[in-house]
Amino acid sequence: MKTKITSSIKSGAIHIALLCAAVLSAHAAGKPVVKPAVPSGGSWTLTGSLNTARFEYTATLLPNGMVLVAGGFDSNNHVLGSAELYDPATGSWTATGALNTARADHTATLLPNGMVLVAGGVDSSGNSASAELYDPTTGSWTATGVLNTARADHTATLLPNGIVLVAGGAGGGDVLSSAELYDPASGNWTATGDLNDARDLHTATLLSNGMVLVAAGLDSTGSPSTSAELYDPASGSWTPTGNLNTARRSHIATLLSNGMVVVAGGFDLNFGPSASAELYDPANGSWTVTGSLNNARYFHTATLLPNGMALTAGGVGINGVLASAELYDLASESWTVTGSLNNARNRHTATLLPNGMVLVAAGDGTTNVLTSAELYNAPAPSPTPTPTATPSSTPTPSPTATPTASPTPTSTPRVTPRPRPTPYSRPTPP
């Protein structure tokens, strides 16, 4: 389950226009418009519930300001084909066209043409190579080119040239090193250079220089990894970069406003939740330890807020599923506890909305799979010094929004999280 989709933050004027259009549309249809409550700074407010409980699904912000949720596992660990749309103007969810292939642990990528590419994952038979496109104008899905390699728990990254890079994952009982490119113009997949290290449950981050940073994950022996590498779209090849200080998988990675990447949490070599965090500097290819999370966690989310802080929420901690959340401040390199979720959850999604709020939806809770969703409103920024990037000969990168979540201390009694459905085999850890 990995929500690994980066959304661009649009201008305020466009955001307002989109939301107004949605409200007018609802009025025209004779439907009452009930605006969701706006939470106070640093707090969470419940919004409309999904029609279907799900986890390990995808959530994608569409150009019209709505959020598309697709697939996932249900409470019986069966793959879902259903999809639904969240409307920020009304705070409600509406069913939309179902996927052609029910799936979970897939990826979803918003293409430059406004369509959404869903690829791979786990279907009713095991790992899937199928891919399909969602058209927001018709609310329907159309099959597109098939992946060269069936895979799940991989990453998908939209490159500056409009091509989608898919890398790693699990397939055929193995952790994969293969990578491939999807061309929206032809609808075909083409193999590109292999990763130096096979991995799944890793992260992939598009850097400001156009290269893709892939970090950590589960390696071919079944252990969390410290390795990282860079993909160069110009050459189609991968180059090793500095190793992380802490081996991890099922962590989060967020591109910060100064072009650095913060990685936090995950499952460590002791196969328990980690609180450690570190920063990757593209200028020198090295990782530096930064402030630790207040709560160790994995299966959490990460979101870059408009104020430049990174929000991490939920996940699984030492004592079970978490409701806590925290904020990372690059200026102080520290995490601060913020308001807790109304419902503890993991393997959920977090989406930055055009109005600056963060939508967290569904996921696996303490006792059951959830339909609930809630909104986070960031606290007003404090007058802290503007963070500066490490001196470099390269231009200062521009910010990119990326999901990020982090826990807050909680006294919740220990709850064993629901096991991850694994219809495919993975290497047994040594």
N, C-alpha and C positions, 0 to 999 in steps of 0.2 A: 504494500500500500504506500504508495508514495505519491505525495502530492508534489510534483517537481515542475510546475508550470510557472513561468515568469510573465507577469502582466505589466503593460506600460501604464503609467499614471497619466491620464488625459487631463486637459485643461479644465478648470472649474466651469467655464462657460459651456463647454460641450457636455459636461456631467449634468449641469442643471437642465440643459435642453433635453437630454435623454430622459431624465426623470419626469420632466413636464410632459413630454410626449406620451410616456407611459400612463400618467395620470389622466390626460385627455382621452387616451384610447379607452381606458376603463370607464370613464364617464359616458363616452359615445356608445359603449356596449350596454349601458344601463346598469353597470355593476357599481355597488358602493365602494368608494375608495377609503380604505382604513390605513392610514400611515403608521408604520411601526414606531414604537416608542424610541426616542433617542436617548441612549444611556448617558449618564453623566461621565465626565472625564475619568478614565482609568477603570471603568466598570463594564459589566456585561448585562445585557437585557435580552430576555427570551423573545424570539420572533416566531413566525409561523413554522409549524412542524412539517417535515417532509411527508409525502404520501407513503413512502416505503422506508423502513429501517434498513440501513446498509453500512458497511465498512469496507475499507480497501477499494474504494471507488475513486473516480476523478471529479474535479470541479473546475470549470473553466469560465472566466469572465468573458462575455460576448461583447462585441462592439456596441450593442444597444444598451449596455449596462446591466443586462440580466446575467444570471449565473446558471450554467448548464451542469447538472450532475448526472453521471451515467454509470451504470453497472455496479459492480461490487459484490460482496457476499451478503446473504440475508442471515437471519438468526439461526438457521439450520445449516449454515456454511454452504448453501447452494448458490451458484453464480446467478446474478441478476441481469436481465436484458432491459429492464425499465430505465427510463430517463425522465428528468423533470427540470423545470425552470423556476428559479427564484426571482421575484420581482421586488427590488428594493423600494419601489414606490408604494406598494401595498403590503409588503412583508409576507407575501404568500407564495406557495409553491403550486405549480400547475404541471400535470403530466404532459409530456411531449412524445414524439415518436420513439418507439423502442429500437434498441440496437438490433441489427440483423443476427449478431452472435452474442449471446449472454457471456459476460466476462468479468473478471476481477484482476487486480494486480497488473493492470494495463497502464498505458500512458495516454494523455490527451493533450494536443497541441493546437493552439489557435493559429491558423495560417493567415498570411497577409490578405487573402481574399475574403476573410471573415468566416470561413468554414473551419470546422474542428476535426482534426485527424485523431482517431482513436486507433491504437495499434497494439497487437500482441495481448499478453496477459494469460490468464488461465480460463479455459472454457470447460464445458461439461466433460470433455474427453482428456483434458490435460493442458499442456502448453499450446498456445495458439500462434499461428503465423498470419491470421487474417487481420485486415485493417479496413476501416470504413470512415466515411466523411459525413458530418452533420451539417445540414444547411439550415441556418436560423430563419431564413425567409420562408421555408416550407415546413420546418419542424420535422424533417425526415432524414434517414440515414441511407447512404448508398455505398455499396462495397467498392473498394479501390484495390490497387495492387497488393499482392501478398508478400509479406516479409520473406527474405531468403532463409531465415532461421527462426523457427518458433521460439518465443522467449517470454518470460514474465519477470517482474521485479527489475526491469531495465530502466534506463533513463531516455528521455527524448528532449532534444534541445533545438529550438528554432534558430538557425544561423542567420547572420545579416543578409545573406543572399537569398533568403526565403526557402532554403532547403532545410529539411528536418534530419538531424543526426540522432540515430538510435544506437545505444552502446550497452554491451554487457547483458547482465541478467542471468536467469537460470533457464536451461532448456535441455531436454533429453537426459536428465539426470546429472547434468554437468553445470558448473559455473562457466559462463561464456566469455570469450575474449573478442568475439567478432563484433563488428559495427557496420551499419549500413545507412544509406542516405535516401530520403524520400523526396522526389521532385513533384510538386503539385501540378506542374505543367503537363507532365506525362502520366502521372499517377503510378509511377514505377519506383521500385527500390533497387539500389545499386550498392554492391559491397564496397566498403572503403577500408582503409588500413585497420588492422587488428590492434586492440589494446596490448600493451606490453604485459599487463597482468590481468588475467581473467577476474571478474568481480560481479557481484550482484548486491542489492540492498545498499548501493553506493549513492553518491550525489553527483550531479553534473551542473555546472554553473557557467553561463556565458559571461566572459570577462569583457571589460570595456574595449580591449584591443581586438576583439572578434574571435579570440581563441576560447576553447572550452576546457574548463578545469574539472577533471573527474577525480574524486577523492575517496579513499578508504573503501569500505564495503566488505563483504564476505569473500574470501579468496578461494582458490581451488582446493584447499585442504579443509575448508569449512571453518576457518578462523577469521576473526576480524583483522583487517589489514591496516598498515600505516602508509602504504604507497599512494602516490598521486601522479597524474600525468596530464599533459596538455595536448589537445587536438588542434591542428592547424588546418583550417578549411582550404587554404591555398595549396597545400601539398597532400592533403588527405592522410596525414601521418600523425602518430602519437609520439611524444617525447617525455621521458620521465622528468618530474620536477621534484622539489624537496619533499621528503617524507614527513608525515604528521608526527607530532610528539606522542600521541596516544592512538593505538589501534582502535577502530570503532566500525560499527555498521548500524543501520537504521537510525542515523543521526540526521541533523539538518545542516544546510549550508545556505548562507544569505550574502548576496552581493551588497556591500555597504556603499554609501554615497561617495566615499573617497576612493572607490575602486578595489578595496580590499575585500576579502571573503572571510566571514566568521563561521566557523564550524563548531557545533555544540552538541553535547550529549551523545546518545547512542548506546549500543551494547558493546562492552569492552572485552578484553581478553579473559576476564574472570567470568564472562557471560552474565554480567549484571549491568544495571544502568550506570552510566557515567555522568558526572557533573562537570567534567573538564570541558574547556573551550579553547580555541586557538584561532589565530588570524593568519591568513595567507596573503603575502605581499607579491603581486605580479611583477613588481619592479626587480626583485632579486630572487624570486622563486623559493622563498623560505617561509616556514611556519613559526609563529611566536606564541607562546602561551599567554592567554589573556584571562580575565576574571572568570571564575567558575560559576556555574549555575547555583542558585540557592537549593534547588532540588535536582538530584540526578534523575535522568529520564531518557526514554527512547520511545519511538512511535509517536512523537510529538510533531507539532507544526511550527513553521517559521514564516513571519511576514515583515517585510520592510515597510514601516509606516511613513507617511508624508513628512513627519518631523525628523526623519533620519534614524530613529530608534528601531530596533528589531524586537518584535514581539514573539515570544514562544509560549505555547499553551498546551495543557493536557499532556498525554502520554502515559507511560507506565513507569512508576518509580519503585523504590525499595519496598514500600508497603502496599503496592498495588496501583490501580488506575488513579490518575491525578486530575484534580480540578484546578490546580494552581497555575498561575501564569506569571511571567516576568519580562522585563524590558532590558535590552542591552544598549548601553550608552557608549558610543565609540570614544567620546571625549574623555570619559573617566575609565573606560575599559572595564566596566562593571555591570552586573545584572541587579536589577531592583525589582522586588516583588510588587506586582500590581494586582488589581481585582481578580478574584477567582471566578472560574466558570460556574454557571448554575448547575451544570451536570458534568461530573468527571467523565472523561472520554479519551480514547486513544484510537489510532488509525482512522482519524477523521480528516477533514480538509479545512483550510483557512484561506479565504479569498478577500483581497483588498478591494473594496467597492469604490466606485467613482466619487462617493461622498466622503471618503476618507475613513469610513468605518470598516471593521473586519468581520466578515461572516464566517462563523465556525458552524459546521453542520454534521449531524449524524455521528458515526463512529461506534466503537464498542464501549459500553459503559461498565459499571461495577458489577451489574448482574444481568444485563441484557443489551442487545444491539439497539441503538437509539434512532428515533425519528426527530428528536428535538434539534433546534438550531438557535443560535444566539449571536448578538452583535456586540462588538467591542468598540468603545469610543476612547481614543487615546487622550491622556491628560494634556493640558496645554503645555507647550514646551517651556522649559525654564531657561533663563539667560545664561547658558553655559558657553564656554569658549568654542569657537568653530574648530572641529577636528581637522587636522591637516594630514595629507597622505605622506608616506615616506618619500623623500626626494627621489626623483627618477627622471631619466631623460625622455620618458614617454609622456604624452599629454595627460592631464588629470582626467580620469574616467568619469563619465556621467552616471548618475544613479539608475538603478534598475530595480523594480519591485520584485521581491521574492518572498514566498511564504516563510514565516518563522514563528516558533512557539516556545514557551518556556514555563516551567512549573513554579508554584508558590507553596511554601510549607503548608502541610495539611496533616491533621491528626486522624485522617481516615484509617480505619483498621485495615490490616493487610488483606487484600483481595487478590486471588490468583487470576490474572487476565485470561480471557478465552484463548486457547491455543490458535496459532495462525493456521488456517486451512492450507494444507500442502499436498495437492493432488499429484505433485511431481517430487521425485527424490532429490535430496541435496547431499553433498559429501558429509560423512559423519565426522564431527570435530574430534581431533586426537585426544 
